[in-house]
């Protein structure tokens, strides 16, 4: 009955909206060494006259596109004006675990986080979104997401479109479910609309020349199978984390949640014509959300072809790009023979045909480190999907290369730098990563399915990267606790439920130790924060029993 009602709502609302399409919204940009973003509640009309509560960064929905230059240092100020905790994860960026924005880096309501890092990534399309455990899906569905564009000299030397909003177009694609009053439904089971940069079925005016589309699947669960109605070919030039070796000519492009791609479309000579960007869900394999469901009730947009956006081809710009480079960059895949560690992860559902997901038979536990990697090592991750559903799998800490997928070498479009791989049902994918820069004995990175309901339900694990020359033994939690947090005054109190306190260490958001001392007391310890700048810190505490715990502390 709910499925029929969702289809009816889709038809009624689509008919209402068809009276006048809206122009494609191009998000504003932020750049420079200091970037401030605030996540807050907003209101947005997906359909005219039907305002709906949403979330956004520096606005009502989504967020500005952040422009970063490789090699530069950037300091962020992230303000949480929500009533709930949040985090901001810089998806795909290679940063230290303290700056990664995973569930350990919670920003309390009214709090501010101050991550800073040097941009170590190649030119490419990345994104940012919330990552609080158990609340990621809700906050993303409500609209908290934004694009990141990294630029570098190697990409700048190529003759590519890069005039933002003119011939270099950001497209955040998201399946969502709206009810009969145009309000967002906090579910991904029966998505009945697709929004492009926050709008349903917008119209874009693109110049009659080579244009660049930066495509992000920011959906909570469903995959896209992208193509055009006109047969205009797509030349894929970049995957998740950077340029490919050469353009790949495609008529279709599959993007699972979290994945990105950059494509060129040559619209030269097509001025005055129109075409539509489509998703061909009817071409997705069985078991991949958005295609033919293997277990769940199909949604109204599953296993069908539907329009996402209309493109009207306008006059060329003043200095158009009219040709496509035949070669781009050189990607060097790390050699399997150099791998010093293999990590085996198995995805399963209990029961087999259910919707209750596990990794290696376990649900996520914030207090458990699932894997440990040595700094400087090359690691092969074996991702074995023993379920009847495809899982887009994301590994934090940087990029990887796909070695094998479903028994075959990676396709040309998956041969570049990636950080999400769609593992089809009942198959194995193997990826390779190298850990050269960052380590932390306590603060972990995450790995998880990027179907956000799966992630929130516990289909996630965490791994530490440790320096063998400067590591600590992983032990159980000491039972210590800190208050108040956030700290608005001059004093932070540290106490323990199980043992005396004997040692503590405070590190800033860049991992630098700002305070370390031995303490021997059975009572609480009072830390004077005088001289400490506002921001996010990591406090490690050791009890007299030798157990250690770590706390994220926010000084206001």
N, C-alpha and C positions, 0 to 999 in steps of 0.2 A: 504493500500500500504506500509505503514511504517513497519507493522508487517511482511509482506512477505520479505521486504528488510533486516530486522534484522535477519530473519531465514537464508536467503541466505548468509549474512555476516558471521553468525556463522558457517555455513557449510564450506565456503571457508577457513576461518581462522583456523578452527579445522583441516581441511585437511592439511593445511600448517604446522601446529604445530605437527601433528602426526608423522612426520618424526623423531623426537627425543625428548623424554620427558626430563625434567630437574629434578635434584634431589631436594627434599624438602629443602627449606631454613629454617634453625633454627636461629631465631633472637639472637643476642648477649644479654648479661645480664648486668645490672647495680645494684649495691648494696652499702651498707654502710650508714653512717650517713649524708653524703652530696652527692646529686645526681644532676647533671646538664644535662638538655636536651634542645636542640635547634630545633625549628620547622622551616623548610626552604623548598624552592622549590628544586625539584630534577628531574631526568630523569630515567625511568625504561622501560625495554622492556617486555611487556606482551607476545609479539610474537617476534621471532628472527628478527633482522634487522628493527624493527619498534619502535624506541624510542618514549616514550610518556612523557609529563610533568606530574609530580606527586608532592605530598607533603610527608614529612617524618620527624620523630624525630631522630636526630643524623644520618641521612642517607637519601637515595633517596625515600624510601617508608616504611610505617609502622614505628616501633620504637623498641628499645631494650626492652626485658622483664625486668621489675623492680622487684627485690627480696627484700621483706620486712620481718622483724621479729617482731612478735607481742610483744608489750610492749616497743619497741625502739622508740626513737625520730628520725625523718628524716627531713632534711632541703633540700628543692628543690630550684634550680635556673633554671627558665624556660625562655628562650630567644626566642623572636618572631622575626625571620628574614624574615617574609612574608611582602608583600606589604599591607595586610589587617589586621585588628584586629583579635585576636583569644582569646580563653581561653583554659585551660586544666582542664577537669573534671575527678576526680578520681572515676570512676564509681563503686559504691558499697561500697566504703570505708566510715567509720563512722568518719567524721571530722566536725569541726565547719563550719558554713556557709561561713565565710570569706576565708576558705581554700578549699571550695568545688569546685571552678572553674566553677560556673554557669555563666550565661550571665552578671551578675553584676561585675564579676572579669575580665574585659577586659584587655588584654595585647596589648598595642598599637604597631604598626609597629616599630621595633627597640627597643621596651621596654623589660623589664625583670620583672618577678614576682617571689617572694620569699616566697611561702607558707611553713609552717613547722607544724608538728603535731606528736603526739604520735600514733603509730599504735594500734588501739583498736579492730581490727577485728580478727576473727577466721581464721585459715589456710584455704585457698581457692584460687580460680582463679578470679581475678578482671581485670579491664582494664582501660585505659585512652584514652581520645579522646577530640576533640574540642567541645565547647558548646556556641559559639557566636550566639545570636539570629538572625535568618534569613540566616546564613551562615554555620550552622552545617553540613547539608547534603553535600554541595559542598566540604568542607574541609575533611570530612570523606571519601567521594567517591574518592577524589584525593589521599588518602592514609594515612592520619594522624590518626593513631591508634596504640596502643601497649598493651601488656598484663602485668598484675601485679600478682605476686605470693606471697601470705602471708604464712609464716611458723610459727608454734607454737609448744610447747612441747607436746601437746596432739596428734597432727598428727605425730610428730617425733617418738612417742612411738609405732606406728603401723608399721607392716612389709609391707610397700608399696613401689612401685618404686618411686625413687626421684632423679635419676641421670639425670640432665637436658640435653636434646638432645640425650640421649641414650635410656633410658626406660621411661622417663618422657618428653612427647613431646607436645609442644605448637602448637595448630592449630587454626589460625585465618581464619575463613571461611567467604567469602564475595561474594555475587552476584554483578556483575557490567555489564555495557553496554560499548562495544567497537565498534567504527566505522570501516569502511573498511581499514583504515590506522593504526589500532591498537591504536587509541586515545580514552581516556575516554570521555564518553558522560555524561553531567551533568543532568541525569534523572534516575529515578528508574522505569519507566513504562515498558521498554522493555529490561531488563537485559538479556544478551545473553551469559555470561560466568560466571564461578565461579573461584575465585582465592583462593588458600590455601597458607597462608604466602606470598602472593604477586605473586604466580606462578599459571599458569593454568595447571591442570592435572599433578602435580609433582609425582615423584616416591620416596617413603620412604623406607629405609632399617631398619627394626626393628628386634630386637633379638628374638630368639625362647624361650621366657619366658613370664612372666606376664609383660605387658607394660601398661603405664598410658597415656591416651590421654586427654589433657586439651582443651576442645572445646569451642570456642567463636563464636557466630554469630555476626560478626561486619558489617553486611549488612545494607544498608539504608532502606530496606523495607521488603525483602522476608524472609520467614521461611524455615528451613531445616527439613526434615524427614530422619534421618540418619540410615543407616544400612550397612551391608557388603554383598558382593556377595557370600561369602563362608559359611555363616551361623555361623561364629565365634561369640559367644554371647558377648554382652557388659554388663559388670557389673558396673552400675552407682554407684559411691561412693560419689559424691558431686554435689550440685546444685549451684546456683549463689554465695552464700556467705558462703559456708562451707560444711563440711562433713554431710552425712545422718547418721541415726542411724545404718543402716546396708546396705550392697550392694543390689542393685535392679537388677535382671536379666532381660535384655531387648533385644528384637530383633530389635526394632525401638526406636529412640529417637527424639522427636520434640524440636527444638530450634528456638524461635522467635528472632527478632533483639534485641540485648543487653543481651540475656540470655547466661549463661555459664553452662557447665557440665563437670565433670571429670568421665571418664569411664576406667575400666580395661579390657584388652583383654588377655586371656591366650593363647599364641602362642607356648607353650611348645610342642615339638614334631613335629612342622610344618616347620622346617628348610628346605629351598629349594622350598617351595610353595609360591604362590602369590595370592592375592585377591585384591578387590577394595572397597574403601569406597564410598558409593553411597548416593545420596539424592533421596528419593522417593516422589517427588512432587505430583505424581498421588494418593498418599494416604492421602494427607492433606485434611482437610474438606473444603467444599465450603466456600468462603469468607475469607480464610486465604491466604495472598499473598504468592505465590509460588505454590499454589494448583490451583483448578478450580476457576477462577475469577467469582464473582457474579455481578460485575458492570463494571469493566474495560476491555479493550482489552487485551487478554492473551498475555504474552510475550513468546518468543521461548522456555524458560525453565520452563514455568508454566505447572503444571499438567502432567509432564513427569518424568521418572526416568533417572538419569544421573550420570556419574562417577565424583567423586571429586579428587580421588587420588589412585594410585596403591601402594600396600604394598608388598615388597619382604621380606620374612622372612629369616633372616641371622642367623649365629651362635650365641649362647647365650653369654652374657658378662661374665666377670670373676667372679662376685658375683651375680648371678641372683636371683630375687624373683620368686618363683615357686608355691606359694599358695596365696590365698586371705583370708583376715580376715573375720570371720563370723559376727562380730560386729565392729562398728566404734566409734561413740561418742553418747552422749545422748543430744538430742534437747528437750528443754522444751518450749512448746508453751504457751504464756501468756494467762491467763484465760479471756474469754469474760466477765465474771462477774466483772472483775477488770477494765474494760474499763470505762473511765469517759467521753468520747466524741465519737460521731459518725460523720464522714464527708461523705456526699453523693455527688458523682460526676457522672454526666450523660454525655455520649458521643453521639454526634449526627452529622448528616450531613444535610446541607440545600442547595438544596432540598434533600429529603430522599435518592434518588438513585444517588446523586452527589458525589463530591470529595472535599467538602468544610467543614472542620471539626471544631467542637466546644466542649467545656467542660462547662456544665451548661449554654449553650446558649451564651457563651462568647469566644472571641479571647483573646490571651495573651496580657497583658498590663504591661510593665515593671514598671509603676508607681502605679499599683494596687496590694494590698495584698488580695489574694482571701480567705485564711483561716488562722486562728490563733490557735496555739496549746500551752497549758500550759506545762512548763517544769515539768517533773516527771509524766506526764499523760500517760495512755495507750489509744490508739485511734483505733477504727475500721473504716476502709475506705470501703465504699460501692461503687463499681465501676460498674455502670450500662451502658452496651453497647446497646444503642437504635439505632444502625446502622446495615447495612448489611455487614460490614467488621470487621474482628477481629483486635483488637488493643493490641499490646504488651505495657503494661503500667509500667512505671518506677517511683518510688518515691524516691527522694533523702533523705539523712540523716541517712542511715543505712539499716538494713535488716528488712523484715517483714515475717510473716508466713501466708500462704493461709488457710483461714477457710472454704471457700466454693467456688465452681466454677461450674456454670451451674447447680445448685441445688444439687450438690453432694460434698462429702468430697474430699479433694485433693488426687490425685493419689500418690503412693509411691514416685515417682520421684519428685513430687512437695511438699512433706511434710517437706522439710528442710528449711534452711534459704534462702530467696529469696529477690530480689529487682526489678525483672521484672515479671509480670504475663501476659500471653496472655489471653485476655478476648474475647471469641468467639462472633460472631454476635448474637445480640438479647438475651444476657444472662447477668447475674449478677455474679461478683466475689467479695468476701469479704476477706479482709486481715487485720491483726492486727499488730500494731507497738507500741513501747514504746520509750519515749523521756526522757532520763535520764541524759544526759551530757551537751549538748550545747544549748545555747539560745542567741538570739540577738534581740534587740528591732526594728531593721531596716533591717538588711541584711537577706533575705529570702532563703529558700530552694525551689527547683523546683519539680513539678510533671508533667509528660507529656507522650504522646504516643511516643514510640521509633521507629516508622516509621518516618524517619527524615524529609521527605517532609511534613508530618502532623505537626510535631513539629515546623518546620520553618514557616509554614503557620499560626501558632497560637494555635495549640492544646496542650496548656501548661498553667499551672497556677503556683502560688507561695504561699508558706505558711511560716509564721514566727513561731518560737518556742520562747516563752517569759517566763521570770521568773516573777511570780506574785509579788515577793518581790522587784523586781527591773526592772519595765517595764515602757514604755512610751506610751502615747496614739498615735495611728496611725492617722496621719493627712495628709492633702494634701501637695503637694510640695510647698516649700517656694519661688521657682523661683530663687534660688541662682545658681551661676555658678562659676567655678574655672578655672584659667589659669596661666601659661601654664600647660599642662598635657599631657605627662610626664614632670616632673620638672627636668631640667638639671642644673639649676643654684642654687642660694641660697634663692630664694623667690617664694612663691606661693601667688597669689592674689585671694581673695574671694570677690565676689560682689553679689548684689541682684537687681532684676528687679522690685520687688513689695513692699518691706518694708525695714526698717533699720535692721541691723544685731545686735543681742544681746547676742549670745552664740555660742560656737563651741566646738567640742570634736574630737580629733584625736586618732584612735586606730590602732595598728599594725596588722600584718597578723594573730597573735594568739589571737586577741581580747583584748589585754592589752591596757589600756588607757595611752598614752604617753604625751598627752597635753589636758588640758581642761581649758577654760577661759570664763569669761563674757566679752562682748564687746557691746558698744552702739555707733553706728556710722551710719550716712546716706551714707557715702562713702565706697569705697572698703577697705578691711582689707588685710594687707600684712603680711604673715606668714614667719618668718625666719626659714628655715629648718636646721640651724646649729645644729650639734649634733645628727641629725636623720640619722640612717643608711639607705642606699639604700634599696628599697623594695616597696611592695604594702601596702597601708594604706586605712582606711575608715575614711572619714571626715564627721561628722554630723554637720549641721548648722541649727540654729533656728533664725527666723526673729522676729521682734517686734510684728507681728501679731500672734505669737505662732506657726506658721507652721514650720515644719522641713523637711529637705531633706538630702540625703546621697550621697556622691560622692566617687568613687574609685579613689585614687590618687596614682600615681607612681613616687617615687623619684629615680632618676638615680644616 
